[in-house]
Amino acid sequence: MIPSLLYLGTSVYLLQLNKSNTDALSSSLYETTEKSTSFILNADRDMYQALTAYQLLVSGTLTAEEKTSQLKVLKDNIDQTNTRVGEAIAILKSKELLQTAHTESKVTIEQSAASFQASFDQWSKEANAVVQAGNVGKGVLNETKLAATFEKGREGLNVIGEILDAYATQSISDIKQQNSKTAQGVYAGVGIIIVLLFGAGGWVIKKIILMVRRILTITGKVAAGDLRHEPQATYSQDELGQISESVDYMVAKMKGLIGTIAHNTQFVHDASVELSDSSKESAHAAEHVASNIQEMTQEVEIQARSSEETSRAIEEMAIGIQRVAENSSVMADHSSLTSQHATLGVALEAAASNCKYVELSRAVVDDGTIANSEVG
């Protein structure tokens, strides 16, 4: 956009300058100088024709018809001279050139025009007076004062012509100088534009290269597993800045993701270690429990055997106790029987008469199975 805008601006400026120069040339060389000079030259020619007609009229060699014709020529050329000089002065006045001065005499166009008009009007008046008076001859033809007046008027036209020529030459010189300055300005502008473009292009290319190298460095480190890259504090407000910011954001997100994965991996590892330790402890505990269970089983078996033995002992004790009870009952019975027998024995002893009874009584005592009735 910058080269396009500069080229557009330069083109418009050059077109405007060319139009301005063309207008200046048209105004100074054609509308002003060319037309004004043409009017002045034609006026000078008309003056000579008027002078020629005057000289013919005072020569005394013309017929009446020729004299009438030359009078008309004199009058017409005087009028044309005044008209053409007036038109030239009007053009110069419209272009504000009446104060343009001669390079040597410093006489302005306005002063030269006034001098011409005064001298020519005086010559015209005196020439018409001589013609109307009918004066002829060599003396009238070579009248010095009238010729001086004519030359003074013509000199005013010559000065105006010289001023216009100098003005045209100066205008061309100014336009050439202006074109030269314009060319220098254009060349300088083109040079500045080239320098700016090269500078801007070099700066942009350098910026792109630096950004590409930075991204290559970052991606190379990331590919190698190095995520210690720190993002920039600020970024340029262009596409390159956006790319650089996106790369830094990507690396930061990758760093965070990998950090999270590493943290979770460490957590899983720690949990696995704890689980392994717990499994080992559980195994030890299970072994210990199994050992305890085995010992308990053995103790239970022992207790079962003990219980069985105790049960048998208790049963045996119960049987023994029952037997003891039975024996006690028997003994009680025997005691009672013995008491009875003792009583009876006392009685028997008292009788002592029957030995068979004594033997039977002993047998009953020893056996304990014979009823009292039997004993009796």
Phi, psi and omega in degrees: 000320182297310177299322180295315179295319178296317179296318179297314179298318179296318180296314179297318180297316180294321178296316178296319179294319178296318177297319179297317179295321178296317178296319180296318178295316180298319183288316186280320187269325184258298185295326183260292188292309185297310182295313182297317179296321178298316178296319180294317180295318178295323177295320177297319177297317179297324178298315178296320178295322176295319178296320179297316179298319178299315181296323178292320182294324182266003179283334180080015183253359186266150172281172181299319180294316180294324179296317178299318180296317182289329175299318178296318179298317179299311181297315182297317182290325175296315179297316180296322179298311179298318181297312183292321176294322178297318178296318178298316179296322178297317178297313181295326178291319179295331178269004178058046181247008182295336180267008176289129188256156175290142185295331183259306184278345180064017176279132182277167178297319180299318179293319179295320179295320179295319178296317177299311185298318180294314181293316183291320178297320179294317179296316181299317181296315181291321180296316178297323179295319179295317182294315180296329179285343179077020178288132180221169177119172184294326181294317178292321182296323182258029182293120190290316184297317180294321178295322179295320178297317178299314182294328178293319176296317179294327178298324177299318177295320179298320178297316178300317178297317179295320178297318179294320177297316179295321178296318178297315179298317180294322178297316178297318179296318179296318180294319177297318178296319177296320176296322178296316177296320178297316178299316178298318178297319179295314178298318178296318178297316178298318178298316179297318179299317180297315180298315179297317180296316178296317179297311180296317178298316178297319180295316180295315180297317178298318179297318179296316181297316179298318179294317179296316178298319179298316180294320177299318179298314182296311181294326177296316178294320179295319178297328179277356178095006180265111181249027182274019180287136177254134180290160178287158178283320180226159179228150178290149183273061177211184183297323179296318177297322179294320178297313180298318179295321179296319179296315178298319179296320179297315180296319179297315178296320178296318178299314179297319180296313181293324176298318178297317178298317179296318178297315179295322178297316178297320178297316178297320179297313179299317179297323178295318178298314178298319179296320178297315178298318179296322179296317178297314178298320178296321178296314177300315180298319179296318177298317180296316178298316179300318178297316179297319179298318179298316178297318178297321178299315178298315179296320178298317178299316179298314179298322178298315178296320179296318179298319179297316178295319178297319179299315177297320179296318179297318179299315179298318178298318179298317179297317179296318180297319179298317178295319179298317178299316178298315179298320178298319178295318179296317181296321177298316178299317181296322179298313179299318180294321180297319179300317178296316180297323180298317178298316180293322180296325178298321180292320180292318179300328181291326180284315178045025184258345187233107182290328179297327180289322179296320182290321178293322179295323176292319179296322178294319180296319181288323184275314181073018183243354183267134183287159181298326179297321178293321180297319179293000000 
